[in-house]
């Protein structure tokens, strides 16, 4: 099993409730860990390297969505961007 070291210095989200930041962050971390564990790294970065910045762009959140759902959604977006 390969070891993956991932350091996210800052996750910037505009338009979210400040009180939801920890729930969003925790759900994001758990889901991104799950995706990396189950699917591994995309081939384009499998040989190592650093990605200094990922811009996930804009995404829609359903009105009233729970913070945990938002965190999972963000993890899927970021995981998809890793392969670009």
Secondary structure as the mmCIF struct_conf table of DSSP 4:
data_model
#
loop_
_struct_conf.conf_type_id
_struct_conf.id
_struct_conf.beg_label_comp_id
_struct_conf.beg_label_asym_id
_struct_conf.beg_label_seq_id
_struct_conf.end_label_comp_id
_struct_conf.end_label_asym_id
_struct_conf.end_label_seq_id
BEND BEND1 UNK A 14 UNK A 16
HELX_RH_3T_P HELX_RH_3T_P1 UNK A 18 UNK A 20
HELX_RH_AL_P HELX_RH_AL_P1 UNK A 21 UNK A 39
HELX_RH_3T_P HELX_RH_3T_P2 UNK A 43 UNK A 45
TURN_TY1_P TURN_TY1_P1 UNK A 46 UNK A 47
TURN_TY1_P TURN_TY1_P2 UNK A 63 UNK A 64
HELX_RH_AL_P HELX_RH_AL_P2 UNK A 67 UNK A 82
TURN_TY1_P TURN_TY1_P3 UNK A 83 UNK A 83
#
